[in-house]
Structures are given as structure tokens and as C-alpha cells.
Amino acid sequence: MALAQEKPQVSLAPQPSVVTANGLDLTFQTADGPVHALKGVDLDIGKGEFVSFIGPSGCGKTTFLRVVAALEEPTSGEITVNGMSPEEARKARAYGYVFQAAGLYPWRTIGKNVKLPLEIMGYSRDEQERRMRSVLELVDLKGFEKKYPWQLSGGMQQRASIARALAFDADILLMDEPFGALDEIVRDHLNEQLLQLWARTEKTCLFVTHSIPEAVYLSTKIVVMSPRPGRITDVIDSPLPRERPLDIRDSQAFIDVAHRVREGLRAGMDDV
Ligand SMILES: Nc1ncnc2c1ncn2[C@@H]1O[C@H](COP(=O)(O)OP(=O)(O)OP(=O)(O)O)[C@@H](O)[C@H]1O
């Protein structure tokens, strides 16, 4: 396959920074003593990038996302989101958050689940309806608005959860292992759909995963982290084109990036 030789379609023009972290440290104070979750994290994420965070369990991937979302406060260091503090960015509705479990309310229909954040934010009924229909169409769930979560497969539920995060049209999508609990075939399909959605919406995505193939397939940038205290051991700018059929995973370029991720993970383990 000639994919490895194809010119990357990624624009080389510098994009404005969406997330910048400088010397970010976070220590949790617990009854058992301090837990040093993040150490000296420096990172710059440009607009429209798809950035995956990969590393062993407990290395601080979720903590980093939670800092971006203003759900945790760093102990030291600096972070900006869209040029603002995370707290200001939260108030400006800069991001949507997709969690490990779809987290849909079983007593609400899919349509009403998607509308929930819009209701809370005080959008008019007409606007709620318009946005709900538009995001369900984006994730290929048109016509499912009156179904309840239990009537949908796990993959469809996760898509509904992504639709809910997209509903208020935030620039940034924070996704914490959204497909971790799904089988590989469904996951492949959702990865493909997520890439198409990303291409259509031009969101900046921050995506946590344990899967090397998933990180390499989805990302323009892969952040490899070490075991606790979570440090960045490598930041890989992907040479793969943005258009990615699933069989790109057989290409030499893909295998090379996967190899570098594995090396980064191994280097992090050696330092422990
Ligand atoms: N609120 C908290 N209080 C105390 N410790 C915490 C808290 N949140 C996370 N931790 C600890 O901080 C470390 C990093 O946790 P985090 O959930 O960010 O890791 P992770 O890389 O996302 O792990 P996983 O891949 O298993 O989801 C872990 O040791 C965790 O136990």
C-alpha cells in the first residue's frame, strides 16, 4: 500500500494554541499521604488537533483532562484553555466532556438526554430541539430521539453521549476512554466515525486511551506518559494523512508510529 509515501495532508501552518500547559504539577492530599499525579507537564495543543494521551493506569491522564475542565486545580504551574484560565473557559462553555461510561439517564429518552445540558443552560425549547436534531444527525442517530438508552447498543449509547457533548457547540471535546468498554469491532467502527465527525466539525479533541492502535489511528499528536507521577515521555506528531481508512493500520508509517509509542511507554517504565 502506498499510504506510507503519501504526503501528509496536515496543515503545517501554526495553529492558535487551544491548551497550553507549563510546568504543571498536581499532588492530591489523601488520608494515606500525598499522591503525586502530574509532574512538570509541558504541552501545547493547537486548534483542530486530535491529541491522544496514552500511558499506564494511574499515570494522570484523567487528571490532566480534569485540570483542563477546571474539575481539578494544579498544585503549581500554568495552564490556559482558549487563552483563559480553565475556570473561565468552563464558564465560556469551551468544552464538552465524554466520560468512560456513556452516562445517559435511563429515564430520559435519547433526545431528552442530549437536551439536558441545554435545558440547564437555559436554551429556548426551539433551540434545544434544533440542536438535538442536528447533533444526533452528526453521530448517525437520526430517528432515535424517542428511544430510551436501553433500546440502543453500547456503541450507539456512546455516540449519543458524544452528541450530548457536542450539543452546545464547544470548540474542545474532552474524551476519557469513551470506547474502552466496547468490543474491538464496534470500537473500530466508532473510531472511523469519530474521525469523520472530527473532520466535519473541526473540533480540538483531547482523547484518553489505553490502546496504541486507537491512539495512532485517531491522532495528529500522541502524548505518551510515564507511570505516576505522570510525566510526558514523548510527544509524537503523526506523519499520517488526515484521511484514514481503517486499513492504514497495515501501512509502514502506522507501524512506525506505533513502535515509537511503545518505545515511549517502555522508556517511562524504565525510569520507575
Ligand atoms: N481525587 C483524587 N484524590 C486522590 N487521588 C486521586 C484523585 N484522583 C486521582 N487520584 C490518583 O491520581 C493518580 C492519577 O489518576 P488518574 O485517574 O488521572 O490516572 P489515569 O492515567 O487516568 O488512570 P486510568 O488509565 O486507570 O484511568 C492515581 O494514582 C489516582 O489514584
The ligand as an SDF file (V2000), in Angstrom:
LIG
                    3D

 31 33  0  0  0  0  0  0  0  0999 V2000
   -9.4440   12.9330   43.7420 N   0  0  0  0  0  0  0  0  0  0  0  0
   -8.3500   12.1900   43.9560 C   0  0  0  0  0  0  0  0  0  0  0  0
   -7.8350   12.0660   45.1990 N   0  0  0  0  0  0  0  0  0  0  0  0
   -6.7290   11.3350   45.4220 C   0  0  0  0  0  0  0  0  0  0  0  0
   -6.0300   10.6840   44.4470 N   0  0  0  0  0  0  0  0  0  0  0  0
   -6.5040   10.7720   43.2110 C   0  0  0  0  0  0  0  0  0  0  0  0
   -7.6840   11.5220   42.8870 C   0  0  0  0  0  0  0  0  0  0  0  0
   -7.8950   11.4330   41.5440 N   0  0  0  0  0  0  0  0  0  0  0  0
   -6.9040   10.6460   41.0640 C   0  0  0  0  0  0  0  0  0  0  0  0
   -6.0720   10.2580   42.0580 N   0  0  0  0  0  0  0  0  0  0  0  0
   -4.8610    9.4450   41.9000 C   0  0  0  0  0  0  0  0  0  0  0  0
   -4.0180   10.1270   40.9880 O   0  0  0  0  0  0  0  0  0  0  0  0
   -3.3780    9.1860   40.1230 C   0  0  0  0  0  0  0  0  0  0  0  0
   -3.7190    9.5050   38.6860 C   0  0  0  0  0  0  0  0  0  0  0  0
   -5.0720    9.1480   38.4510 O   0  0  0  0  0  0  0  0  0  0  0  0
   -5.7790    9.2610   37.0250 P   0  0  0  0  0  0  0  0  0  0  0  0
   -7.1880    8.8150   37.1940 O   0  0  0  0  0  0  0  0  0  0  0  0
   -5.5360   10.5950   36.4740 O   0  0  0  0  0  0  0  0  0  0  0  0
   -4.9520    8.2010   36.1770 O   0  0  0  0  0  0  0  0  0  0  0  0
   -5.2470    7.6130   34.7140 P   0  0  0  0  0  0  0  0  0  0  0  0
   -3.9560    7.6640   33.9890 O   0  0  0  0  0  0  0  0  0  0  0  0
   -6.3950    8.3090   34.0970 O   0  0  0  0  0  0  0  0  0  0  0  0
   -5.6170    6.1160   35.0630 O   0  0  0  0  0  0  0  0  0  0  0  0
   -6.5690    5.0620   34.2770 P   0  0  0  0  0  0  0  0  0  0  0  0
   -5.8770    4.7900   32.9900 O   0  0  0  0  0  0  0  0  0  0  0  0
   -6.5740    3.8750   35.1750 O   0  0  0  0  0  0  0  0  0  0  0  0
   -7.9200    5.6940   34.1240 O   0  0  0  0  0  0  0  0  0  0  0  0
   -3.8520    7.8150   40.5550 C   0  0  0  0  0  0  0  0  0  0  0  0
   -2.8930    7.2800   41.4390 O   0  0  0  0  0  0  0  0  0  0  0  0
   -5.1400    8.0970   41.2980 C   0  0  0  0  0  0  0  0  0  0  0  0
   -5.3650    7.1280   42.2960 O   0  0  0  0  0  0  0  0  0  0  0  0
  1  2  1  0
  2  3  1  0
  2  7  2  0
  3  4  2  0
  4  5  1  0
  5  6  2  0
  6  7  1  0
  6 10  1  0
  7  8  1  0
  8  9  2  0
  9 10  1  0
 10 11  1  0
 11 12  1  0
 11 30  1  0
 12 13  1  0
 13 14  1  0
 13 28  1  0
 14 15  1  0
 15 16  1  0
 16 17  2  0
 16 18  1  0
 16 19  1  0
 19 20  1  0
 20 21  2  0
 20 22  1  0
 20 23  1  0
 23 24  1  0
 24 25  2  0
 24 26  1  0
 24 27  1  0
 28 29  1  0
 28 30  1  0
 30 31  1  0
M  END
$$$$
